[in-house]
Amino acid sequence: MKFINYLESITGVAIYPLVSLIIFFTFFIAVGVYVFKSKKEYFDYLKNIPINNQD
């Protein structure tokens, strides 16, 4: 028996791809907003962390 036959027997299985797509794009948009709203100085600080290690 093929895997698709198991999926067809589940009630409401068509909603799962749509929900996962919505979650993916919501996360992608949230990360994009975070990156564009953050200050450049913060990313410069993060970029230089390995260089500024005082250990």
N, C-alpha and C positions, 0 to 999 in steps of 0.2 A: 504494500500500500504506500502510495506517495504521501509526502509530508503535506501537500496542499489539501489532500482529503481530510486530514486531521483538522486543519484550519477551517475548512468549510463547515465542519460539524459544530464549531463553537458559535454560540449565539452572540451577535453583535461584534464579531471580529473585525469588521470593516472600520470601526471607529479607532482602533489602535494605531494604524499608520497616520491618520489625521492628527491624533493627539500627540504622537511623537514628533511630527513635523512642526506643530505649533510650539511644543516645548523647545525644540532645536532653534527655531527662529527667534523665539522670545529670549533665549539665552544669548544668541548671537547679537541681537539688537542691544541687549543690556550691556554686554561687554563692549560693544562699539560706542555706546553712550558714555560708559565709564572712561574709556580711553580718550574720547574727544573732550570730555568735561574736566578731566584731571589736568593739573598744572604740569607744565613741562619740567619744572624744577624737581618735582617728585620723581619723574622718570629718569632725569639726570642723576639724582641721588641713587636710585636703584641700579642704574647702569654702572656706577662707580663703586658699588659696595665691595666687589672683590679686590679692587685696587686700594681702597681705603682701610683694609683690614689691619688692625694694629696689633695682632697677636704675634 
